[in-house]
Amino acid sequence: MASETWLIAGLGNPGARYQRTRHNIGHMVLDELLSRLGATYSRTKVGAKAVGAQLPGGPKLVFAVSEGYMNESGKPVRGLMDYFGVDPARLVVVHDELDIDYGRLKLRRGGSEGGHNGLKSITQHLGGNKDYIRVRAGIGRPPGQVNAAQYVLQPFSKDEEKDLPEFVSRTADAVESVLTEGLAAAQNTFH
């Protein structure tokens, strides 16, 4: 029987080179959530940094970021799910989304990976199960002829940087809402 624990995974790439890039907004959001809880990560044996926590009056939570690259997110996420007995329906993945304008959020359960290699890896390691919640943080489409793969690995523009702290904070609020009020209520507030 699966536990009542939730796993919240922030997608991104490791290292200082990628720290403030569009692809790492999932890491930024989890850093914000951990800051609010006064918690810090510990290394695990599955290739991720994780910490257990609990929101006041809420469920048990595990926050995690992979220590590997975005395209390999599935293995550590699956390892943590197996270790903590987390059902895919209690997995929340925070990630960047090209198909949503910068600063906007969309929340949903399941659906297509839309070309996002981190999501593809997770779905693959879940045996094709897509029944997990995605907190999709809009980074917008690249301008002109810029390649999407290059665009996601670039730092945010100066204009985007001005709004980034508020965007990260609002995305963290959306994650908390999913966990405390449920997906439908969070969608009503944050879409």
Secondary structure, DSSP 4 states (H G I P E B T S, - for coil): ---S-EEEEE----SGGGTTBGGGHHHHHHHHHHHHHT---EE-TTSEEEEEEE-TTS-EEEEEEESS-GGG-HHHHHHHHHHHT--GGGEEEEEEETTS-TT-EEEEES---TT-HHHHHHHHHTTT---SEEEEEE--PPSTT--HHHHHTSBPPHHHHHHHHHHHHHHHHHHHHHHHH-HHHHHHHH-
